[in-house]
Structure formats: C-alpha cells, structure tokens
Amino acid sequence: MSLAENLDSIQQRIRAACGRAGRDVNSVLLLAVSKTHPAETIQAAVNCGQMFFGENKVQEAKAKIPMCPGKARWHFIGHLQSNKVRDAVALFEMIQSVDSLALAREISLRCEQAAKTMPVLIEVNVAGEASKFGYPPEKLVRELPELKRLPRLEIHGLMTVPPYVTDAERARPHFRRLRELKTKCEEILGAPLPHLSMGMSGDFEVAIEEGATTVRVGTALFGPRGRGAAVKKPDGPGAAGAANPSSLPSSSLP
C-alpha cells in the first residue's frame, strides 16, 4: 500500500475509535513516528497532509529536520540524555519523554539560556518494566509539585509506552491507569493536563477508547523500518489519504 493509502486507513481507524468512545475526532492528534525514515519520506507525508512527526534520537533529528519541509512540526519521543538537551530544545516544539526531575531541570535550564519555554509530557512507566524509562507513578506524584515550579517548563500531560502485547486489549489496563494518574496529577496541580500520549501502531484504537489525545504511529503508516510504504503523490488536496487539518486538536501545541 502507498503512504497515502496507509494514512487514509489510519485516519479511518481513528474516526471509528472516536465514534465508539463518543469522542470528537478533532481531539486526537496523529503523530507520525519517523525515526529511520529519510527526509524524502517526510516530504511525501507532508504532501499527503501529515504535519506532526516524532523522533526518538536527537542526532538523527539534527541531521534530518533541516532537510524536511519547514511546515513539519516535531516532537521528541525517545529517551533524552542530558548532553543532548540543548539540541533537543532547539529542534523540537514538544518533549514527550521527561522521565526524571534531573532531566526536567536540565531542560528548564537550557530553555532559560535559549529564552524559550518548552511544553513537555511526563513519561510514566505504568507497568514498572525494568527495561523501560519513565517515572514510577508514585514517584511522579511526589515530585510533581517540584516539576511544576520549574520556570521554563509547561506540563501538558503524560505519556507512556506499555508492555508489548499481540492482543491490543491487554494494553487497555495500562492506558486506563495512565488516564487515572492524569486525573490525580490534575488534582495535585490544581490545573488541567490536556494531553495523554499513548498508543502505537498495534494498539492505538484501544488507547483512543481510553482517552489518548496523541497516538504515535510509525509502522502502520510508513511500513516496517527499512522497507517503507510506497510513496505515491496524491492527486490533489482532497485526495484519499490527505489529512484533514481540522483533525488536529485546537489546544494542542505551540
């Protein structure tokens, strides 16, 4: 299938999941996970109407983003090392993977130096997997007030990567737990957290049913890494696979 056909299929699945959950399709942002895919593939996706992309390696993004269309918008979704924070602050409009107070402090410091503010999501290891990064839920609850005080960070919500499962339904409890944790965090902060980034190619529909506002989809859109979907130019702005600009959350991101 072509990239345009894949994009159209994903959008249909998003609409169906929103319908089942009684949600407005405009409340869900499709973030195209573009790691390992070249600038030409990003250009093709932008031609189809996809504007939001997620990268998980700063060095790859630093080389690739300057070659991509200027209207593409970039989120960082991988584990961020402290020595890469300055570049991440310069390259991305949101960092979705803040997983420690030390990292949050470094981001705030680098943002101060760059005279900017960074919207962030706090990554939570909801399943307690030793192989995964992310805040343990109880630790996040304890440190949230201190995270809130960092002057150059705007906490927009939470993110998680649940354990890999072949049956998407088995991911549902993890998504539900993140949603419940978001509610608890909102009570602590005394302010809403508008975003939940959860759900990937194999389980994003279940994530939407449980409240995801951002789904991170790579393989279902681009094909397996190293063997991407065929790139075909759409026939025009209204061609099948062209993303509807109104499908982006109005409150979403700077």
C-alpha positions in Angstrom: 0.0 0.0 0.0 1.1 3.6 -0.6 1.8 6.0 2.2 -1.3 8.0 1.2 -3.4 4.8 1.5 -1.9 3.9 4.8 -2.6 7.4 6.2 -6.2 7.2 5.0 -6.6 3.8 6.7 -5.2 5.1 10.0 -7.5 8.2 9.9 -10.5 5.9 9.3 -9.5 3.8 12.3 -9.1 6.9 14.4 -12.5 8.1 13.4 -14.0 4.7 14.2 -12.3 4.5 17.6 -13.5 8.0 18.4 -17.0 7.0 17.4 -17.0 4.0 19.7 -15.8 6.2 22.6 -18.2 9.1 21.9 -15.3 11.4 21.3 -14.7 14.2 18.7 -12.1 13.1 16.2 -10.6 16.5 16.4 -9.4 15.6 20.0 -6.9 13.1 18.7 -3.5 14.0 17.2 -1.8 11.6 14.9 2.0 11.8 15.5 3.9 10.1 12.7 6.9 8.3 14.2 9.5 9.0 11.6 12.7 7.5 13.1 15.0 6.0 10.5 12.9 7.3 7.6 14.6 9.8 5.3 13.6 13.4 4.6 12.1 12.3 1.3 9.5 10.2 3.1 8.7 13.1 5.5 8.2 15.3 2.4 5.8 12.7 0.9 3.9 12.5 4.2 3.6 16.3 4.3 2.3 16.3 0.8 -0.4 14.0 2.0 -1.3 16.4 4.8 0.5 14.9 7.7 2.3 17.6 9.7 3.3 16.2 13.1 6.3 13.9 13.4 8.0 12.2 16.3 11.7 11.4 16.5 13.5 9.4 19.2 17.2 10.2 18.6 18.5 13.7 18.7 21.4 13.1 16.4 19.2 11.7 13.7 16.8 14.5 14.0 19.5 17.1 14.0 20.7 15.8 10.6 17.2 15.2 9.1 15.0 18.1 10.2 16.8 20.8 8.3 16.2 18.8 5.1 12.5 18.4 5.8 9.7 20.9 4.9 9.6 23.9 7.2 5.9 23.4 8.0 6.5 20.0 9.5 6.2 20.0 13.3 8.4 17.9 15.5 8.1 16.2 18.9 10.8 14.3 20.7 9.6 10.9 22.0 12.7 9.0 22.9 14.9 8.8 26.0 16.7 12.1 26.2 20.2 12.2 27.6 21.3 15.3 29.4 24.1 16.0 27.0 21.6 16.2 24.1 19.1 18.5 25.8 20.4 21.7 24.3 19.9 20.4 20.8 16.5 19.0 21.7 15.4 22.3 22.9 16.5 23.9 19.7 14.9 21.3 17.4 11.6 20.3 19.0 8.4 22.1 19.9 7.5 19.5 22.5 9.4 16.9 24.5 7.2 14.0 25.4 9.6 11.9 27.4 10.6 13.8 30.5 11.4 10.9 32.9 13.2 12.4 35.8 13.4 15.6 37.8 17.1 15.9 36.9 16.2 15.9 33.2 13.4 18.4 33.7 15.8 20.7 35.5 18.3 20.5 32.6 15.5 21.2 30.0 14.4 24.2 32.0 18.0 25.5 32.3 18.6 25.1 28.5 15.3 26.8 27.8 16.3 29.7 30.0 19.5 30.1 28.0 17.5 29.9 24.8 14.9 32.3 26.0 12.0 29.9 25.3 9.5 27.8 27.1 9.1 24.1 26.4 5.8 22.2 26.5 6.5 18.7 27.9 4.8 15.5 28.7 5.9 13.4 31.7 6.8 9.8 30.7 5.3 7.3 33.1 6.4 3.6 33.4 2.9 2.4 34.3 3.9 -1.3 34.2 7.1 -0.9 36.2 9.2 -2.6 33.5 12.9 -2.7 34.3 13.7 -2.3 30.6 11.7 0.9 30.2 12.4 4.5 31.1 9.7 6.6 32.8 8.6 7.8 36.2 7.1 5.3 38.5 3.6 6.6 39.2 4.2 7.0 43.0 7.4 9.0 42.4 5.7 11.3 39.9 3.0 12.1 42.4 5.7 13.0 45.0 7.8 15.1 42.6 5.0 16.8 40.6 5.0 20.0 42.7 8.7 20.5 42.2 8.3 19.8 38.4 5.6 22.4 38.3 7.9 25.0 39.8 10.5 24.8 37.0 10.1 28.1 35.3 10.6 27.2 31.6 8.6 24.0 31.5 4.9 23.7 30.7 3.5 20.4 31.8 0.8 19.5 29.2 0.1 15.9 30.2 1.5 12.3 30.5 3.0 9.8 28.1 3.5 6.0 28.3 4.9 3.1 26.4 3.1 0.0 27.7 4.5 -3.6 27.5 4.4 -5.1 24.0 1.4 -7.3 23.5 0.0 -9.1 20.5 -3.6 -8.5 21.7 -4.3 -4.8 22.0 -6.9 -5.4 24.6 -4.2 -6.5 27.0 -2.8 -2.9 26.8 -6.1 -1.4 27.9 -5.4 -1.6 31.7 -2.1 0.3 31.2 -3.8 3.1 29.2 -6.6 3.3 31.8 -4.1 3.6 34.6 -2.3 6.5 32.9 -5.7 8.2 32.4 -6.5 7.7 36.1 -3.0 9.0 37.1 -3.6 12.1 34.9 -6.7 12.9 37.0 -4.7 12.5 40.2 -2.0 14.8 38.9 -4.6 17.4 37.9 -5.9 17.4 41.5 -2.3 18.0 42.8 -1.6 20.7 40.3 -5.0 22.4 40.5 -5.0 22.7 36.7 -6.0 20.5 33.8 -3.5 18.4 31.9 -4.9 18.3 28.4 -2.8 15.6 26.8 -2.3 11.8 27.1 0.2 10.4 24.6 -0.4 6.7 24.4 -1.0 4.1 21.8 1.1 2.9 18.8 0.6 1.0 15.6 -0.7 -2.1 17.3 -2.9 -0.7 20.0 -3.8 3.0 19.2 -7.5 2.3 18.8 -7.7 0.9 22.4 -5.7 3.9 23.6 -8.2 6.3 22.0 -11.1 4.5 23.7 -9.2 5.1 27.0 -8.6 8.8 26.4 -5.5 9.2 24.3 -5.1 12.7 22.7 -1.9 11.8 20.9 -1.2 8.4 19.2 2.3 7.7 18.0 2.1 5.6 14.8 5.1 4.5 12.7 4.9 1.1 11.2 1.3 1.2 10.3 2.0 4.5 8.4 5.4 4.1 6.9 5.7 0.3 6.9 8.5 -1.8 8.6 11.7 0.2 9.1 14.0 -0.4 6.2 11.1 -1.3 4.0 8.8 1.8 4.0 5.4 2.1 2.3 5.5 3.0 -1.4 5.4 6.7 -2.0 2.7 8.0 -4.3 1.8 11.6 -4.9 -1.8 12.4 -4.0 -3.9 13.7 -6.9 -4.6 16.9 -5.1 -5.5 18.5 -1.8 -8.7 16.4 -1.4 -7.1 13.1 -2.5 -7.5 10.0 -0.5 -5.0 9.9 2.3 -4.8 13.7 2.7 -5.1 14.6 6.3 -7.9 16.9 7.4 -6.2 19.9 9.0 -9.2 20.2 11.3 -8.3 16.8 12.8 -5.6 18.5 14.9 -6.5 19.4 18.5 -7.1 23.1 18.7 -5.5 23.3 22.1 -2.6 21.2 21.0 0.8 22.6 20.8 2.6 25.8 20.1 
